Amino acid sequence: MSEPHRRVHAGHPGLAYPQRLINKALWLRRCRKFSFQKIADLCGIPNKSTVARWTKHPMTEHAQALRHMRKGGPKLLDLAQESVAKGWLIYRNSLFLHTDSGRFLAFLTKLTGHRPTRAWLSKWLRKAGYSSRIVQPTNPVLISPDARAKGIDFLCALRALKKDASQFLFVDKISFGITKRGAREIAQKGSGTIHRPHAELGVPIHVYSSLVGDGRTGAFFAVIARKKGVRVVLNDDDGTIKLIQKGNRRGERSVLAFLEDAVKRGKLCNGDVLVTDNEASWNTEEVNTYISAHGILHHFYPRYLGARLDPCDNSFHAVFRRMYQAEILQLQRVDLHKRLEILNRVYHAIPDRDVLGFVRHCGLLEGDPERVIDDLLLEGTRPRGGITAQMRLEVNAYLDYKVANNWSEPDEPGAAESDSDNEDEEGSSSDSESHDDE
């Protein structure tokens, strides 16, 4: 028996089967009671599941006519309504308001007059470039109930000192070489073990970053815990490498070594202000005695706000680590001496104008304290990437829809005003009716 003739449409993705072929397959199933596999062989269809899908979901005569004319069914949303629906999503996301599928379907019901199905919604979201994802719980206003008040008091206390910007030294520690366990990466299923280049290996190196309020960078100061010394020799103007062996109070000994180096270099003088985090090694009896003996004023960042108010932790360390990793990942083999040389070079490569921008960004010496704290507390919770011109048009379409219909979502700004307007209109209409009755 000769093999059945296979049509060009079979097995070619993107090419639709002719309606005549679909009708033939359905007739063979309905009248001849052929199996799905036999129908697929006779009609030249690669997969029998295609025939099974045709029999389970037959097309009406109207749908067949639309398919013949290469037209789809009537769309649920026209172009104007699609702009309004997208604007609803963009506007509410920018305000951190709920945009779950239930709320969105309720809005579409009001917009179109009938409720779409969830199957339609999933297809529309995929077509429009949206997705439904698990949210990260966050509080965009406050970290703790009194964090804002403490931050404002801290900034006001720094301003009340009436010191010059060059008298402020902001210090924080960053560590290189501590392996981070439990990191997860995304890859295809069945691709085996995931391998990534790792720069955080070897002897830990602790670098004390110091930023002056006028935009200058303090000297490079690195602490390593090693029994043997290192052969790296830095210029006196560049910085210092301190070897502190493991033992009791190693953090306190590291802080004292940094303070001695800063005083020796003239970065901390009598009357200067030292600002650090709340690490225990900065608040020991010996450290406080040394600081007070040299006439240095010591201030701590408020609890829970160090990562935001500290220019080192907020901005400088991110740039420092990124530049270090970008350079060290280009090398095949790296020893401790090479790592120290790269750290010293990258530390001094960050321009002074960037450092001044980091200090100004945290609002430590200028700006309205209340506004500075509000902006810092909102960092990381704003949508990334900005808003495009098309997205702005869609948001305006949604806002115009709200005005035209005198309506607003209950949790959106201006909802109370629109409700009061509706009540006033109802009251005026009732008054007019009462006058007519009289």
C-alpha positions in Angstrom: 0.0 0.0 0.0 1.4 3.3 -1.0 2.1 5.9 1.6 -0.6 8.6 1.9 0.1 11.9 0.3 1.2 14.5 2.9 0.3 18.1 2.4 2.8 20.9 2.6 1.0 22.4 5.6 1.7 19.3 7.8 4.8 19.6 9.9 5.5 23.2 9.1 5.1 25.5 12.1 3.3 28.8 11.4 1.2 27.4 8.5 -2.4 26.8 9.3 -4.3 23.7 8.1 -6.9 24.4 5.4 -10.5 24.3 6.7 -11.3 21.7 4.0 -8.7 19.4 5.6 -10.1 20.0 9.1 -13.7 19.2 7.9 -12.4 16.0 6.2 -10.8 14.8 9.4 -13.9 15.5 11.4 -16.1 13.7 8.8 -13.8 10.6 9.0 -14.1 10.6 12.8 -17.9 11.2 12.8 -19.0 9.0 10.0 -16.3 6.3 9.5 -15.3 6.1 13.2 -11.6 6.0 12.3 -9.0 6.3 15.0 -7.1 9.6 15.6 -3.9 7.9 14.4 -5.5 6.6 11.2 -7.0 10.0 10.4 -3.7 11.7 11.0 -2.0 9.2 8.6 -4.7 9.7 5.9 -4.7 13.5 6.1 -0.9 13.9 6.5 -1.1 15.3 10.0 2.1 14.7 12.1 0.4 14.3 15.5 -2.8 12.6 16.3 -3.4 14.9 19.2 -4.2 17.6 16.6 -7.1 15.6 15.4 -8.3 15.0 18.9 -8.2 18.7 19.7 -10.3 19.4 16.6 -13.0 16.9 17.6 -13.1 18.2 21.2 -13.3 21.9 20.2 -15.2 22.1 16.9 -15.6 25.5 15.3 -19.0 27.0 14.5 -20.0 28.0 11.0 -19.5 31.7 12.0 -16.0 31.0 13.3 -15.2 29.0 10.1 -16.4 32.0 8.0 -14.2 34.4 10.0 -11.3 32.0 9.7 -11.8 31.8 5.9 -11.7 35.6 5.8 -8.6 35.6 8.1 -10.4 37.5 10.7 -10.6 36.7 14.4 -13.6 37.0 16.7 -14.7 40.4 18.1 -12.2 41.8 20.6 -13.2 42.4 24.1 -11.3 45.7 24.3 -10.8 48.2 21.6 -7.7 50.3 21.4 -9.0 53.1 23.6 -10.1 50.6 26.3 -6.7 48.8 26.1 -5.0 52.1 26.9 -7.3 52.7 29.8 -6.7 49.2 31.2 -2.9 49.5 30.8 -3.0 52.9 32.5 -4.9 51.3 35.4 -2.0 48.9 35.9 0.8 51.4 35.5 -0.9 54.1 37.7 -1.7 51.7 40.6 1.8 50.0 40.5 3.4 53.4 40.8 1.4 54.0 43.9 2.0 50.6 45.4 -1.7 49.7 45.3 -3.1 46.3 44.8 -3.3 45.1 41.1 -4.3 41.4 41.6 -6.3 39.7 39.0 -9.6 40.0 41.0 -9.4 43.8 41.2 -8.3 44.0 37.6 -11.2 41.9 36.4 -13.6 44.0 38.5 -12.3 47.1 36.8 -12.6 45.5 33.3 -16.2 44.6 34.1 -16.9 48.3 34.8 -15.0 49.3 31.7 -16.6 46.9 29.2 -19.9 46.0 30.9 -19.3 42.3 31.2 -16.7 40.2 33.2 -13.9 38.6 31.2 -12.7 35.1 31.9 -9.4 34.4 33.6 -8.3 32.5 30.5 -8.8 35.6 28.5 -6.9 37.7 31.1 -3.9 35.4 31.1 -3.7 35.6 27.3 -4.1 39.4 27.3 -1.4 39.9 29.9 1.0 37.8 27.9 0.2 39.7 24.7 0.5 43.1 26.4 3.8 42.2 28.1 2.6 41.8 31.7 2.9 38.9 34.1 1.5 37.9 37.4 4.3 37.5 40.0 4.7 37.0 43.7 5.2 40.3 45.4 8.0 41.1 47.9 6.3 42.5 51.1 7.7 45.9 51.9 6.8 49.0 53.8 7.6 52.0 51.6 7.1 54.6 54.3 8.7 53.4 57.6 11.3 50.8 58.6 10.3 51.1 62.3 7.6 53.3 63.9 10.2 55.8 65.1 12.8 55.5 62.3 11.8 58.7 60.6 11.9 60.8 63.8 15.3 59.4 64.8 16.7 60.1 61.3 15.5 63.7 61.4 17.0 64.2 64.9 20.3 62.7 63.7 20.5 65.1 60.7 19.5 68.1 62.8 22.2 67.1 65.4 24.9 67.1 62.7 23.8 70.5 61.4 23.8 71.9 64.9 27.5 71.2 65.3 28.1 74.0 62.7 31.3 72.3 61.4 32.9 72.7 58.1 32.3 69.9 55.6 36.1 69.0 55.7 35.8 68.2 59.4 33.4 65.3 58.9 34.8 61.8 58.3 32.3 59.0 57.5 33.8 55.5 58.0 32.5 52.0 57.4 34.1 48.6 56.8 33.7 46.4 53.8 35.0 42.8 53.6 36.3 41.0 50.6 37.0 37.3 50.4 34.2 36.0 52.7 32.5 33.2 50.8 28.7 33.6 50.6 26.9 30.3 50.8 23.4 29.5 49.6 23.3 31.8 46.5 20.9 30.7 43.8 21.2 31.1 40.1 18.7 30.5 37.3 19.5 28.1 34.4 17.8 25.6 32.1 16.5 22.4 33.5 18.8 19.4 33.0 21.9 21.7 32.4 23.8 20.1 35.4 25.7 21.9 38.1 25.8 25.7 37.7 29.3 27.2 37.6 30.0 30.8 38.1 33.3 32.7 38.5 33.7 33.6 42.1 35.9 36.5 43.2 35.1 36.1 46.9 37.7 33.5 47.8 40.9 33.5 49.7 42.1 35.3 52.8 39.5 37.8 54.1 40.4 41.4 53.5 38.7 44.1 55.6 38.9 47.6 54.1 38.0 50.7 56.2 36.5 53.2 53.7 36.7 56.8 54.9 34.9 59.6 53.1 35.4 63.3 53.9 32.4 65.6 53.9 33.9 67.8 51.2 34.2 64.9 48.7 37.7 63.7 49.3 38.6 60.0 50.0 40.6 59.0 53.0 43.7 56.8 52.8 43.3 53.2 51.9 43.4 51.0 55.1 43.2 47.3 54.8 43.3 44.7 57.6 44.1 41.0 57.0 44.1 38.1 59.4 47.2 36.1 58.6 50.2 34.8 60.5 52.6 35.8 57.8 53.1 39.3 56.5 52.5 40.5 52.9 55.0 41.7 50.4 52.8 44.5 49.1 54.4 47.9 49.7 52.1 50.9 49.3 53.2 54.5 49.0 52.6 56.6 52.2 50.1 58.7 50.3 48.1 55.6 49.2 47.3 53.8 52.4 48.3 51.2 54.9 48.0 47.4 55.1 47.7 46.1 58.7 48.3 42.5 59.8 46.2 41.6 62.8 46.2 38.0 63.8 43.2 36.2 65.0 42.5 36.5 68.7 40.3 38.1 71.2 39.0 41.6 70.5 40.3 41.6 67.0 37.6 44.0 65.8 38.6 46.5 68.6 42.3 46.2 67.6 41.4 46.8 64.0 39.5 50.0 64.9 42.3 51.3 67.0 44.8 50.7 64.2 42.6 52.6 61.8 42.2 55.5 64.2 45.9 55.7 64.9 46.6 55.8 61.1 43.9 58.4 60.5 45.3 60.7 63.3 48.8 60.2 62.0 47.8 61.2 58.5 45.8 64.2 59.7 42.4 62.9 58.6 41.2 63.1 62.2 42.2 66.2 64.2 41.0 67.9 67.3 37.4 69.1 66.8 36.7 66.8 63.8 33.5 64.7 63.7 33.7 60.9 63.2 30.5 59.2 62.1 30.2 55.4 62.1 27.7 52.6 62.4 26.7 50.9 65.6 29.2 48.0 65.4 30.3 46.9 68.9 34.0 47.5 68.1 33.4 51.2 67.7 31.9 51.6 71.1 34.4 49.9 73.5 36.0 51.6 76.4 39.4 51.7 74.9 38.2 53.1 71.6 36.1 55.8 73.4 39.1 56.7 75.5 41.3 57.1 72.5 38.7 59.2 70.6 38.0 61.6 73.5 41.8 62.0 74.2 42.3 63.4 70.7 39.3 65.8 71.0 37.3 64.0 68.3 33.5 64.0 68.3 31.9 60.6 67.7 28.4 60.1 66.3 26.6 56.9 65.4 23.9 56.4 62.8 20.5 55.7 64.1 19.5 52.1 64.4 18.1 50.6 61.2 19.2 53.7 59.2 22.9 53.0 58.8 22.5 51.4 55.3 20.6 54.5 54.1 22.3 57.5 55.9 25.9 56.1 55.6 27.4 57.3 52.2 29.8 54.4 52.3 27.2 51.7 52.8 24.6 53.5 50.6 26.6 54.1 47.5 30.4 54.0 47.8 30.7 50.3 48.6 28.5 49.3 45.7 30.7 51.1 43.3 33.9 49.9 45.0 32.9 46.2 44.9 31.6 46.4 41.3 34.8 48.0 40.0 36.9 45.5 42.0 35.0 42.4 40.6 35.0 43.8 37.1 38.8 43.9 37.2 39.6 40.8 39.1 37.4 38.5 37.0 39.6 39.2 34.0 42.5 37.3 35.7 42.9 33.6 35.7 45.0 33.3 38.9 45.0 35.8 41.7 46.9 35.7 45.0 46.6 37.9 48.1 49.2 40.4 46.9 47.4 41.0 43.6 44.1 41.4 45.4 45.5 44.1 47.7 47.0 45.9 44.8 43.7 45.9 42.9 41.8 47.0 45.9 44.1 49.9 46.5 44.0 51.0 42.9 40.2 50.7 42.6 39.7 52.5 45.9 41.6 55.6 44.7 40.0 55.4 41.2 36.6 56.6 42.4 36.5 60.3 41.5 36.0 63.0 44.2 33.0 64.4 42.5 31.3 61.0 42.9 32.2 60.9 46.6 30.7 64.3 47.0 27.6 63.1 45.3 27.3 60.2 47.7 27.5 62.5 50.7 24.9 64.9 49.2 22.7 62.0 48.3 22.4 61.0 51.9 21.7 64.6 52.9 24.1 64.6 55.8 25.2 68.2 55.5 22.6 70.0 53.4 18.9 69.8 52.4 15.7 69.6 54.4 16.1 66.8 57.0 12.4 65.7 56.7 12.5 65.5 52.9 15.9 63.8 52.9 14.7 61.1 55.3 11.5 60.6 53.3 13.5 60.1 50.1 15.9 57.7 51.7 13.2 55.6 53.3 11.6 55.2 49.8 14.8 54.1 48.2 14.4 50.6 46.6 10.6 50.7 46.6 10.1 52.9 43.5 9.6 51.2 40.1 12.8 50.9 38.1 13.3 52.0 34.6 11.2 55.1 34.7 8.1 55.6 32.5 8.1 55.8 28.7 6.1 58.2 26.6 3.6 55.4 25.6 3.1 54.5 29.3 2.5 58.2 30.1 -0.2 58.3 27.4 -1.8 55.2 28.9 -1.8 56.7 32.4 -3.4 59.9 31.0 -6.0 57.8 29.3 -6.9 56.2 32.6 -7.0 59.5 34.4 -9.2 61.0 31.7 -11.6 58.0 32.1 -11.8 58.7 35.8 -12.7 62.3 35.2 -15.2 61.6 32.4 -17.0 59.1 34.6 -16.6 60.9 37.9 -15.3 57.7 39.4 -12.2 56.5 41.2 -11.0 53.3 43.0 -11.6 53.6 46.7 -7.9 53.3 47.6 -6.7 55.9 45.1 -6.0 59.5 45.8 -9.0 61.7 45.2 -11.5 58.9 45.9 -13.0 60.8 48.8 -13.4 63.9 46.7 -15.2 62.1 44.0 -17.5 60.4 46.5 -18.3 63.8 48.1 -19.0 65.2 44.6 -21.4 62.3 43.9 -23.1 63.0 47.2 -23.4 66.7 46.4 -24.9 65.8 43.0 -27.4 63.5 44.6 -28.3 66.1 47.2 -28.8 68.8 44.6 -31.0 66.4 42.5 -33.1 65.6 45.6 -33.4 69.3 46.4 -34.6 70.0 42.8 -37.1 67.2 43.0 -38.5 68.6 46.3 -38.8 72.1 44.7 -40.7 70.5 41.8 -43.0 68.8 44.2 -43.8 72.0 45.9 
